[in-house]
Amino acid sequence: MQRRHLLQLIAATPLAGAAARVVAAPAAEGTKLLVVFLRGAYDSTSLLVPTANSDFYYASRPNIAIPRPGTPDGALPLDGGDWGLHPALAQSVLPLYQRKQAAFIAFAGTDDLTRSHFETQDAIELGVAPDNARRDYRSGFLNRLAGVLGAGPLADVSPIAFTDQLPIVLRGDDAKAANMALAGVARQALDARQSQIIASMYRNTALAQPVAEGFQVRDEVVRAMQAEMDAASRNAMSPKGFEQVARRMALLMRERYDIGFVDVGGWDTHVGQGAAKGYLANRFEELGRGVAGFAQEMGDAAWRQTVVVVVSEFGRTFRENGNRGTDHGHGTVYWVLGGGLAAQAGGRVVGEQQPLTQATLFQNRDHAVLNEYRAVLGGLFQRMYGLSTAQVARVFGGAAVKDLRLV
């Protein structure tokens, strides 16, 4: 689709909400923010491999561990040898990291302990503490941020969600937000061809019924697991084809929009997660190409004023489960990318950290949360836009700002 047609289509998209004015923020003209939500809770332990405490890691993941750095398909060394990056990102995110245009926040997340996809996704989008008994689903934190910015020098600040419905994070009366999905990726049905071939081999034998029953049980389990993955993704697009969508997003954000949001599903890997290759590796590769494509399409000048934040509702268990996958966890890893990252932050794993040992696991199963998401994002927004303490409080009420000096 040509740029003119895309912009015409966006211009015709209904806008939600009425503008409410708050204290102005001295935001810089041209600053861009994109939030990417990985729905389904991706396995951050496969993204950032704890190479400094590798014996415990490899003992905990006998089938899905990423091979050691320096071996075939091994983790890519990062940050002085404490961490290794998944090799699927070697051609996409690693070059950004090496140019100091990418950083990772380890031990990040929310203090929510439900391990519920929906509960935690909602809490993050709303920008509220998990113990907040009153949740106003009409007000998401990106809408409040846009409202703070729109009251000042960016009076015409334009937020957009690249989704088929307006997400919670951009709902509200503080700013007008548009939404439009840029692509639809069809979900693939289960292919029964191999099952039929195998079943036919046992037809008219004593094993015919056990084989048929075995396939029936397998199909029921797969359907149940797929249903959970689909539900956890909340109809978010698959990472497959994300690069094309990301380039379209960059075109629109470069030309018109200041704040963007997109969600990507397919990260609920209870079964057959894979290691350096396999299901999760394919998702990482697709996501990485999308992020790198977004950066390229923005162009050097706009990319220097752009920050991309990649989040997920929580991490996954440190130990693999009996299905060679991982279950719902707690702490995770956030990504922060952009051409204007601070020299001391780009090309690093930042934030409060601790060794990953059995003694330090949260509830003996998960990464701890040492960098609470509202505090971290509040500190990031404060630096990006020059927000006052009162303005950060308008976006994340009650949060204690944690400045990681990312920009």
C-alpha positions in Angstrom: 0.0 0.0 0.0 1.4 3.4 -0.9 2.1 6.0 1.8 -0.6 8.4 0.6 -3.3 5.6 0.8 -2.1 4.5 4.2 -2.3 8.0 5.6 -5.8 8.6 4.0 -7.0 5.3 5.6 -5.6 6.3 9.0 -7.1 9.8 8.7 -10.5 8.2 8.3 -10.1 6.0 11.4 -12.5 6.9 14.2 -10.7 8.5 17.2 -11.6 7.5 20.7 -11.9 9.8 23.7 -12.1 13.5 24.5 -9.1 15.6 25.3 -8.6 16.6 29.0 -5.8 19.0 30.0 -3.3 18.5 32.7 0.0 20.2 33.7 2.2 20.6 30.7 5.4 18.6 30.0 8.3 20.1 28.2 8.4 17.3 25.6 10.8 17.6 22.7 9.3 17.9 19.3 9.8 14.7 17.2 10.2 12.3 20.1 8.6 8.9 19.3 7.6 6.0 21.6 6.6 2.5 20.5 5.5 -0.1 23.1 5.5 -3.7 22.0 3.5 -6.1 24.2 4.5 -9.8 23.9 1.2 -11.4 25.0 1.5 -14.9 26.5 4.6 -14.3 28.7 7.7 -15.1 26.7 10.6 -17.1 28.1 13.1 -14.4 29.0 15.6 -17.1 30.3 16.0 -18.2 26.7 16.4 -14.6 25.5 19.1 -13.7 28.1 21.0 -16.8 29.1 22.7 -16.6 32.6 26.2 -17.6 31.5 27.7 -16.5 34.7 25.8 -19.2 36.6 25.6 -21.7 33.8 25.8 -25.0 35.8 22.5 -24.3 37.5 21.0 -23.2 34.3 22.0 -26.3 32.3 20.9 -28.6 35.1 17.5 -26.9 35.3 17.0 -27.1 31.5 18.4 -30.4 30.2 16.4 -30.3 27.0 15.7 -26.6 26.2 18.9 -24.8 27.3 20.7 -22.6 24.8 24.1 -24.1 24.2 27.1 -22.5 25.8 28.8 -19.5 24.1 31.5 -20.5 21.7 29.7 -23.8 20.7 27.5 -24.4 17.6 24.2 -22.5 18.0 25.6 -21.2 21.3 24.4 -18.1 23.2 26.0 -14.8 22.0 28.2 -13.3 24.7 26.9 -10.0 26.2 27.8 -7.5 28.9 31.1 -8.8 30.1 30.2 -12.5 30.0 27.4 -12.5 32.6 24.7 -12.9 29.9 24.3 -14.5 26.5 21.7 -13.6 23.8 19.6 -16.1 22.0 21.4 -16.9 18.7 18.2 -16.3 16.7 18.8 -12.6 17.2 22.3 -12.6 15.8 21.4 -10.7 12.6 18.7 -8.4 14.0 19.0 -7.3 17.6 22.6 -8.1 18.3 23.9 -5.4 15.7 21.7 -2.8 17.5 23.1 -3.9 20.8 26.6 -3.6 19.5 25.9 -0.1 18.2 24.6 0.8 21.7 21.1 1.1 20.4 19.6 -1.7 22.5 19.6 -2.5 26.2 17.9 -5.2 28.3 16.4 -4.7 31.7 16.7 -8.0 33.6 14.6 -9.0 36.6 11.8 -6.7 35.3 8.0 -6.9 35.7 5.1 -6.4 38.0 4.6 -7.4 41.6 1.3 -9.1 40.6 1.5 -12.7 41.9 -1.5 -14.2 40.2 0.4 -15.6 37.2 -2.8 -15.0 35.3 -2.3 -13.7 31.7 -5.4 -11.6 31.8 -5.1 -10.2 35.3 -1.4 -9.2 34.8 -1.9 -7.9 31.2 -4.7 -5.7 32.5 -2.7 -4.4 35.4 0.2 -3.5 33.2 -1.9 -1.7 30.6 -3.8 0.2 33.3 -0.5 1.2 35.0 -1.7 0.4 38.5 -0.2 -1.4 41.4 -1.5 -5.0 41.7 -3.0 -4.3 45.1 -5.1 -1.5 43.8 -8.6 -2.6 44.6 -10.2 -0.1 42.3 -9.3 -0.5 38.6 -10.6 2.0 36.2 -10.6 0.2 32.9 -11.4 3.4 31.1 -7.9 4.8 31.6 -4.6 3.2 30.4 -1.2 4.6 31.1 -0.3 5.5 27.5 -3.5 7.5 27.2 -2.6 9.4 30.4 1.0 9.9 29.1 -0.4 11.3 25.9 -2.7 13.6 27.9 0.3 15.0 29.9 2.3 15.6 26.7 -0.7 17.0 24.8 -1.2 19.7 27.4 2.2 21.3 26.5 4.4 21.8 23.5 3.1 18.7 21.9 -0.5 20.0 21.8 -1.2 17.9 18.7 0.4 14.6 20.1 -1.0 11.7 18.3 -1.2 8.2 19.8 -2.2 5.1 17.8 -2.6 1.4 18.5 -1.7 -0.9 15.6 -4.5 -3.3 16.7 -8.0 -4.2 15.6 -9.5 -2.9 18.8 -8.4 0.0 21.0 -6.4 -1.7 23.8 -6.8 -0.9 27.5 -3.4 0.9 27.5 -4.7 3.6 25.2 -8.3 4.0 26.5 -9.2 7.1 28.3 -10.3 10.7 28.2 -6.9 12.3 28.5 -6.1 12.0 24.8 -7.6 11.0 21.5 -6.2 7.7 20.3 -6.7 5.9 17.0 -6.4 2.2 16.3 -5.9 0.2 13.1 -4.5 -3.2 12.5 -2.0 -3.3 9.7 -2.1 -7.0 8.9 -4.1 -10.1 9.7 -2.2 -13.4 10.0 -4.4 -16.4 9.6 -4.0 -19.1 12.3 -3.0 -22.4 11.0 -5.2 -25.5 11.7 -3.6 -28.7 12.8 -2.3 -30.8 9.9 -3.8 -34.4 10.2 -2.0 -35.8 7.2 0.8 -37.7 9.0 -1.7 -39.0 11.6 -3.9 -40.4 8.9 -0.9 -42.1 7.2 0.2 -43.7 10.5 -3.3 -44.8 11.4 -3.8 -46.4 8.0 -0.7 -48.5 8.5 -2.4 -50.2 11.5 -5.9 -50.5 10.0 -7.4 -54.0 10.4 -4.8 -55.0 13.0 -5.0 -55.5 16.8 -3.3 -52.1 17.3 -5.8 -50.1 15.2 -8.0 -49.1 18.1 -5.1 -48.1 20.5 -3.5 -46.1 17.8 -6.7 -44.3 17.0 -7.4 -43.6 20.6 -3.8 -42.3 21.1 -4.2 -39.8 18.3 -7.6 -38.7 19.6 -6.1 -38.0 23.1 -3.1 -36.2 21.5 -5.4 -34.0 19.4 -7.6 -33.2 22.4 -4.5 -32.1 24.4 -3.1 -30.1 21.5 -6.4 -28.3 21.0 -6.7 -27.5 24.7 -3.1 -26.1 24.7 -3.7 -24.1 21.5 -6.9 -22.7 23.0 -4.9 -21.4 26.0 -2.2 -19.9 23.8 -4.8 -18.2 21.7 -6.6 -16.9 24.7 -3.4 -15.6 26.3 -2.6 -13.8 23.1 -5.9 -11.9 23.1 -6.1 -12.0 19.3 -2.7 -10.3 19.0 -1.0 -11.0 15.7 1.6 -13.7 15.4 5.3 -12.8 15.2 5.2 -14.3 11.6 5.0 -11.4 9.2 5.8 -8.9 11.9 8.6 -7.4 9.9 6.3 -6.1 7.2 3.9 -4.8 9.8 6.7 -3.1 11.7 7.9 -1.3 8.6 4.4 0.0 8.0 4.3 1.1 11.6 7.6 3.0 11.2 6.2 4.7 8.1 3.2 6.0 10.0 5.1 7.0 13.1 7.8 8.8 11.2 5.2 10.8 9.3 2.3 11.3 11.7 2.1 9.5 15.1 4.1 10.2 18.3 3.1 7.2 20.5 2.4 3.7 19.2 1.4 0.4 20.7 1.3 -3.1 19.1 0.8 -6.5 20.6 2.3 -9.8 19.4 1.0 -13.2 20.5 2.3 -16.7 20.5 4.5 -16.7 23.5 2.8 -19.2 25.9 5.2 -22.0 25.4 4.1 -24.8 27.8 4.9 -27.6 25.3 7.8 -28.1 22.8 9.5 -24.8 23.3 12.7 -25.7 21.7 16.2 -24.4 22.4 18.6 -22.7 19.9 16.2 -23.9 17.2 12.5 -24.7 17.3 9.2 -22.9 18.1 10.5 -20.2 20.4 13.7 -19.6 18.3 11.4 -19.0 15.3 9.4 -16.4 17.2 12.5 -14.6 18.4 13.9 -14.5 14.8 10.6 -13.1 13.5 10.3 -10.5 16.3 14.0 -9.5 15.9 13.5 -8.9 12.1 10.5 -6.8 12.9 12.4 -4.6 15.4 15.3 -4.2 13.1 13.0 -3.5 10.2 11.3 -0.8 12.2 14.6 0.9 13.1 15.7 0.8 9.4 12.4 2.2 8.1 12.4 5.0 10.6 15.6 6.4 9.1 18.6 7.6 11.0 17.2 11.0 12.0 13.9 9.8 13.3 15.5 6.7 14.9 17.7 8.9 17.0 14.5 10.4 18.6 12.7 7.0 18.9 12.5 4.6 21.9 11.0 1.1 21.5 10.1 -0.7 24.7 9.3 -4.5 24.5 7.4 -5.9 27.5 5.5 -9.0 28.5 3.1 -9.7 31.3 5.6 -12.0 33.2 8.3 -14.4 32.6 8.3 -18.2 32.8 9.6 -20.8 35.2 13.4 -21.1 35.4 13.2 -24.9 35.2 11.7 -26.7 32.2 8.5 -28.7 32.7 7.8 -32.3 31.7 6.6 -31.3 28.3 10.0 -29.6 27.3 8.4 -26.2 27.8 8.0 -23.7 30.6 5.1 -22.6 32.8 3.9 -19.2 34.0 6.5 -17.4 36.0 7.2 -14.0 37.5 10.2 -11.8 36.6 11.0 -11.2 32.9 13.3 -9.1 30.7 12.3 -5.8 29.0 14.0 -4.6 25.9 14.7 -0.9 25.3 15.9 0.1 21.8 16.5 3.4 20.0 19.1 5.5 18.2 19.3 7.9 21.1 20.0 5.6 24.0 22.5 6.9 26.4 26.1 5.7 25.9 26.3 4.2 29.4 23.0 2.3 28.9 23.1 1.1 25.3 24.8 -2.3 24.7 24.3 -3.3 28.3 22.0 -5.3 30.6 20.8 -2.7 33.1 18.8 -2.5 36.2 19.2 -4.2 39.6 20.4 -7.8 39.2 21.3 -10.8 41.3 22.9 -14.2 40.6 20.5 -16.8 39.3 20.9 -19.7 41.7 18.4 -22.0 43.5 18.7 -19.8 46.6 17.7 -16.6 44.7 14.8 -17.9 42.7 11.5 -16.4 43.6 9.4 -19.0 45.3 12.0 -21.5 44.2 10.8 -21.3 40.6 11.0 -17.9 38.9 13.1 -14.8 38.3 12.5 -12.2 41.0 11.2 -8.8 40.1 13.8 -6.3 41.1 12.9 -3.6 38.6 9.2 -2.8 38.9 7.7 -1.8 35.6 5.9 1.4 36.6 9.1 2.7 38.4 11.3 1.8 35.4 8.9 3.2 32.7 8.2 6.3 34.9 12.0 7.0 35.0 12.3 6.4 31.2 9.4 8.8 30.4 10.7 11.4 32.8 14.0 11.4 30.9 12.5 11.2 27.4 10.0 14.0 28.0 11.4 16.0 30.9 8.4 15.2 33.1 8.1 16.5 36.6 7.4 14.3 39.6 3.8 15.4 39.5 3.5 14.5 35.8 4.9 11.0 36.3 2.5 10.5 39.2 -0.3 11.4 36.7 0.8 8.5 34.5 1.7 6.0 37.2 0.0 7.0 40.5 2.0 6.0 43.6 5.0 4.6 41.7 8.5 5.4 43.0 10.5 6.5 39.9 13.6 4.4 39.1 15.9 6.2 36.7 18.1 3.7 34.8 19.5 6.6 32.7 18.4 4.9 29.5 18.2 8.0 27.4 
